Amino acid sequence: MLRLSGITKKFPDGKDSFNHVLRGVNMNVEKGDFIAIKGVSGSGKTTLLSILGTLLQSDSGSYMLNNQEINTPGVDYSKVRNEKLGFVFQDHRLMPQLTVLENILLPTLAFQNKTELAQIDYAKQLMELTGITSVANQYPDTLSGGETGRTALCRALIMKPLLVLADEPTGQLDAENARNIALLLKKINHELGTTIVMVTHSAETANVANQVITLKDGVLQPSC
């Protein structure tokens, strides 16, 4: 479903030279996989996830997603993000003026004027699956950390994406809520068959995935 071949990315370091963050990343992801990418701070995990999410373009290499070459002129990246990708950010990025249900449904309005009834029904199914039905009409500032994380996960799933990308999804949570969100990702992967690629510095969070890969020296390598 996803294949990276020779992905490179460098950034200016302010000294008339470049910091080569990714040095030829290769990765294959099959439908239904749950992959965790580990690495020390500054190893390029978020850069790699940003490339997967089309938020950042690589300098070179091939990125195939569902048989479509993403690194090519003419690709509508906003449409790819909305229709094929779901995002779970470390800071969740919920809209404070919207209720939980409205936040979950927000991606449905990217290319249409009105949310469909079927999408509302699916949002309710996701809230039931993740245990947040009781807070559907509450606003983000009234939620616990765990409820906020579950809302963000439902929002990532509402468009039934090919791939969910999770960037340190437990990074701002206490140990108990972090464990619960990690297990919830595993449940989503198992029960919905959702393909997930997650980056994390936490060994405990990474271990809920089906496969753990380490990003080191700009390349991916299987973890021992």
N, C-alpha and C positions, 0 to 999 in steps of 0.2 A: 504493500500500500504506500509505503514511503521509502525512498532510497536517496541517500546522500553519497556523492562520489567526489572526493578531492576538494571538499569545501575549505576555503581559506578566508581569513579576515584579518586585516591589520589596521591599526589606528596610529596617527601621529603621536609621538611622545613629547613633543615640544622641544626637541633637541635636534631638529633636522634629520630625524630618523624615525623608524616605525617600530611599534610593539606588535609583533606577530602573535595574535591571540589564538587563532585557529590555523593549523599548519597542514591541512589535508585530512579533514574529517570524513570518515566513511561510516555509514550506518544503514541498516535495513530494519524496517519495522513492518511486521505483518499485522493484518486485521485482528483485533482482539488482544494484542500485546499490551503489557503494562511494564514500561521500562523506566527505571530510575537512573539518572545521571548524577554521579557524585563528583566532587572536586573541591579543592581548597578555595578560599576566597580569592577572586582574581584569576581563576583558572580559565574563565571564558564560558561558564555554564549559561549565564543569562544571555551572552552574545549568541551562543548556539541556539538557544530557545527562541530568541528574537528573529533569527534567520528562519527557523522552522515556522514561526508565526507570520512571516512576511513583513515584520516590522522593521527589518534590517536586511539589506542585500549583501550577499557574500561577494568577495572580490573575484573569486573564480570557483569553478566546480559546478556540478549538476545537482539539482534538487528536483526529484520526481515525486509528485503527490497524486496518487490515484491515476497513474499513467499520464499525468500532465507535467510538462517541464515548467517549473516555476521561475527559474532564472533565465527568462527570455523576454525580449521587448513585447509589449502589447498585453501582458497579463494584467487583469484588473485585480490588484491585490486586495482592495477593500471587499470585493465580491468573494474572493477566495477566503478571506478571514471570516466573513459573515456566514457563508454557506458550508464551509468545510472544516472550520477550526473553532474550537472553544477554548477560552482562556481563563485560568485561575491565577490571579496575581497575588503576590505576598501581602499587599496592602488592601486587597479585595476591591477597592475602587467602586463601592456602591454609591448611587446618587442619593444624597441626604434628603432631598425633597420628595422622593418616591418611596412608596411602601415596599415591603418585601416582594409581594406579588408583582408590582409594577417594575421593580428592578429586574426580576427574573425575566419578564416579558420584553424588556427594553430592546434586546437584539432583534426581535421580530419586526420592529418598526424601521429597520435600516433601509429596506427596499419596498415597503408597503405603507399605506396610510393608516391602516387599522389592523389590530391584532385579530386573528381568526379565532373562532370559538374552539376549534380543535387545538390550537396552541395554548389557549387558556386551560383547557382540560389537561393537556400534557404538563403544564406548569404545576397544576394541582397534584398530578401523579408524582412528579418529581419532589414536591414538598412533602408528600406523604412518605415517599421512599426515604427521604433524608430526615424526616422527623421534625419539620418546621411548619406544619400546617397551622398550628395554633398561633403563629406570629405573622401570618400572611398579610395582615392589615397594619402591622406595626412599621415604624420608621427605623432606619439603621441606627440612630443614636440611642434607641431603646433595647438593642440586641446585645446578647453576650458575645464573646469572641467566637465561641463555637457556632452560634446561630448565624453570625456574620459569614463565617467560612462556608457554612452549608448553603446560605443564600447565593454566595458567589459561585459555588459549584453548580447549583441548579441553573443559574444564568448561563454558565458555560455549556450546559447540556440542552438548553431549550431548542436550539436549531438542529438537534440530532446530528452533531458534527461527526465527520470522519475521524477526527483526532482531537483530543483534549490535551492542551499544553498547560502544565502546572509549574509555576515559578516559585519555589520555596513556599508551598501552600500552608505549611505549619510554622513558618519562621517567626510570626508575631503572636503565637499562641502559647499558653502554658502547657506543661507536659501532658496533662490529662486531655485537654482539647486537641492538642497536636496528635496524640495517639488516636483519638476518635475520628479526626478528619482523615488521617492516613488509612484507617480501617474502612472508612466510608468510601474512599477512592477505590479500595480493593473491592468493596461491595458493588460499586457502580461498574467496575470492569467486569466482574463476574456475572452480575444479574442483567445488565444492559448490553454487555459485549462491547463496551466503549473502549477504544484504543487510547491509551494514555502514555504520554512522555512527560516525566516529572524531573525537575532538577532540585536537588536538596543537598545541604551539607550534613544532614542528620542521618547517621547510620540506622537508627531505629525506624525513621520514616522510610528510608530507602528499602529496608528489608521487607516491606509489605508488597513490593513490586515482584513481578515474575522474573525479572532480569535486572541486574545492577551493573552499570558500566561506569568506569572512572574516566574523567577528562583530565589528562595530564600532559604537560608539554605540548599542548595544542592538538592532541590526537586522542581518540577514544580507545580504551582498552578494557577488556573484561576484568571485573573485580575478583580478587581471590576470596 
